[in-house]
Amino acid sequence: MSNQEVTTNEIMGFLEKNMVTRAEFYDFKNDTEIRFDNLEGRVGHLENQMVTKDYLDDKFAVFGAEIGQKIYRQAERTNTLVEILADKSILQEADVLKLKN
């Protein structure tokens, strides 16, 4: 490797080309802070809108109970109908047994 000396003029030229002014730095900093604040707000909104596992478990339990009640009521109606038709001799005993199983 050759030992090359860097002149002061070359250093100054590099700094002038690549240097950021205080105003540019603060503009960048402020813009970044604004974007970060907006991002925090959006993440906070998402967190508020998220559905938790506990919430879903509770909802599924309620829906399951409602479906169970509807199935039970429908089975009761069906059994009542079968009994009415059997009492009126519209259904034979074999048909009643099939419908109740």
C-alpha positions in Angstrom: 0.0 0.0 0.0 1.2 3.4 -0.7 1.3 6.0 2.0 -0.8 8.9 0.6 -1.0 12.2 2.3 -4.4 13.9 2.4 -4.3 17.7 2.1 -6.3 20.1 4.1 -8.0 21.3 0.8 -9.1 17.7 0.1 -10.6 17.4 3.6 -12.4 20.7 3.3 -13.7 19.7 -0.1 -15.0 16.5 1.3 -16.7 18.3 4.3 -18.3 20.9 2.1 -19.7 18.2 -0.2 -21.0 15.9 2.6 -21.6 18.1 5.6 -25.2 18.6 6.9 -26.1 22.0 8.2 -27.7 22.5 11.6 -31.0 23.5 9.9 -31.0 20.4 7.7 -30.3 18.3 10.7 -33.1 19.8 12.7 -35.5 19.6 9.8 -34.7 15.9 9.4 -35.0 15.4 13.2 -38.4 17.1 13.3 -39.7 15.3 10.3 -38.6 12.0 11.8 -40.2 12.8 15.1 -43.5 13.7 13.4 -43.5 10.5 11.4 -42.7 8.5 14.6 -45.5 10.3 16.5 -47.9 9.5 13.6 -46.7 5.9 13.6 -47.3 5.6 17.4 -50.8 7.0 16.9 -51.6 4.5 14.2 -50.2 1.6 16.2 -52.2 2.8 19.2 -55.3 2.8 17.1 -54.6 -0.7 15.9 -54.1 -1.9 19.4 -57.5 -0.5 20.4 -59.2 -2.2 17.5 -57.5 -5.6 18.0 -59.6 -8.5 19.1 -58.2 -10.4 22.1 -58.3 -14.2 22.6 -60.4 -13.7 25.8 -62.9 -11.6 23.8 -63.2 -14.3 21.1 -63.5 -17.0 23.7 -66.4 -15.1 25.4 -68.1 -14.5 22.1 -67.8 -18.1 21.0 -69.1 -19.3 24.3 -72.2 -17.0 23.9 -72.8 -18.1 20.3 -72.3 -21.8 21.3 -74.9 -21.4 24.0 -77.3 -19.7 21.7 -76.9 -22.4 19.1 -77.4 -25.1 21.7 -80.6 -23.4 22.8 -81.9 -23.2 19.3 -81.1 -26.8 18.6 -82.8 -27.9 21.9 -86.0 -25.8 21.1 -86.1 -27.3 17.6 -85.7 -30.8 19.0 -88.6 -30.1 21.4 -90.8 -28.9 18.6 -90.0 -32.0 16.5 -90.7 -34.3 19.5 -94.0 -32.5 20.2 -95.0 -32.8 16.5 -94.2 -36.5 16.4 -96.3 -37.1 19.6 -99.2 -35.1 18.2 -99.1 -37.1 14.9 -98.8 -40.4 16.9 -101.7 -39.5 19.1 -103.9 -38.8 16.1 -102.8 -42.1 14.6 -101.2 -40.4 11.6 -97.8 -42.1 12.4 -97.3 -45.7 13.2 -95.2 -46.8 16.2 -92.2 -47.7 13.9 -92.3 -44.3 12.4 -92.4 -42.6 15.8 -89.3 -44.6 16.9 -87.5 -43.6 13.7 -88.3 -40.0 14.2 -87.3 -39.9 17.9 -83.9 -41.5 17.2 
